[in-house]
Amino acid sequence: MSSRRSAGVLVAASVLDSDLADLGDEIRRAEAAGADRIHVDIMDGHFVPNITFGWKTVEAIRRVTALPFDAHLMIDEPGRWTQMFIDAGCDSITLHVEVAAAQLRPSLELIRGAGRSAGLSVKPATSLTELDPYRDLLDVILVMTVEPGFGGQSFMTGVAEAKLGAARAWLDPAGACEVQVDGGGRSANAEVIGRGGTDVIVAGSALYRAGDMAAEVAAIRSIAGAARAGTLR
């Protein structure tokens, strides 16, 4: 996956809120609706109070689509599992800066060495300054606008306003890398997300519970893109 910034805002469909009994079809449905990526939340029941998918699941669903896969590792020991998610076919892998520091640099180097995009995520209460030691290894900053662990939570507008623009300026004002936002993403808050210079909006329940998924994808992309460009009226 290229780390160059897209000309428009991209939508990554989070399968956490899909019908997991028909996961392959749900991924195909998101692709048909115009989603740009598939976002897979990996949770271990320790770093967050939920358990979701492992690398074998990612390996299986990787065959369903050619869309890029974002893996968001909400796990205590990413160093044990990063290679597995690389081998499973993930195009970008994002770890959490809040895990033990000894886990982070080797994992980010491994991701980069495999030719994939390496990212770090910050929880709502975590300062962006925690990313400073890893600046040279980041292709992605993922800003959480909900507490990680469960889909369908309410979007934290204040966090988005405080962090998205700051993350864009800190990472690369010229746009060589990506700022992603995860948590409560939908057309209703796409304007504030776009104003922050966000490149990728992760959307889960907003897509999979929508009456018209394609319309929601298009609305998120259009509103956020216009707000980012300063042309929203």
Buried (B, 14 or more C-beta within 10 A) or exposed (E): BEBEBEEBBBBBBBBBBBEEEEBEEBBBBBBEBBBBBBBBBBBBEEBBEBEBBBBEBBBEBBEBBEBBBBBBBBBBBBBEBBBBBBEBBBBBBBBBBBBEEEBBBEBBBBBBEBEBBBBBBBBBEBEBEBBEEBEEBBBBBBBBBBBBBBBEBEBBEEBBBBBBBBBBEBBBEEBEBBBBBBBBBBBEBBBBBBBBBBBBBBBBBBBBBBEEBBEBBBBBBBBBBBBBEEEBE
